[in-house]
Amino acid sequence: MTPLTRLLADGASGLTNAELIAVFFDGETETTITFAQQLLSSYTDLHNLAQATPIDLQRLTPAPTAGRILATFELCKRLAREQTQERPVIASAADAAALLADMAYLAQENVRVLLLDINRRVIAAPTVYIGTLTTSVLRASEIYREAIVRGSAMLILAHNHPSGDPTPSPEDVEMTRSLAAAGRLLDIALVDHLIIGRGKWVSLREMGFSF
């Protein structure tokens, strides 16, 4: 079986680096695989090959193949940037507050959930409610639905106080405890509840409230 046939049948994990590179070429003969091995050897490893310029690659391989190789490595680099830049790690309440800073300027109360994976990397930050916030209208199902759909292991709840004062009300505290209890039943941890004010914010966990 050729490398392309094996890739399509069984996936890419079983192919060597040279065989994966050979897929870029139109032919899939032993000669093609040998040439792919020579190309990889000329750059020592994949890291160096990924740094090759278009001119360098075209000295060693036809332009269409060079273009496919360059395009693939560029996609890999963009994927890496998306993972590190667009999905930040939330290590503290301050990290979460910085990501949600725009909530300070909202005219109405909004509730967002900062969905995190097992490594505390952000999955998404959807708005789940807009309007006057009371425990009677905010339901656990609304808070945890997105987490369940997106496979989130934990979340941070956040809402804003349009008055600008982020001091938690007794209702805020009671709501947090109720939602944390619901999260334990679903095996989704409520990491914190942030209240965003004008130019300042508070973390209920940092204030010592028990979840």
Secondary structure, 3 states (H helix, E strand, C coil): CCHHHHHHHHCCCCCCHHHHHHCCCCCCCHHHHHHHHHHHHHCCCHHHHHCCCHHHHHHHCCHHHHHHHHHHHHHHHHHHHHHHHHCCECCCHHHHHHHCHHHHHCCCCEEEEEEECCCCEEEECCEEEECCCCCCCCCHHHHHHHHHHHCCCEEEEEEECCCCCCCCCHHHHHHHHHHHHHHHHHCCEEEEEEEECCCCEEECCCCCCCC
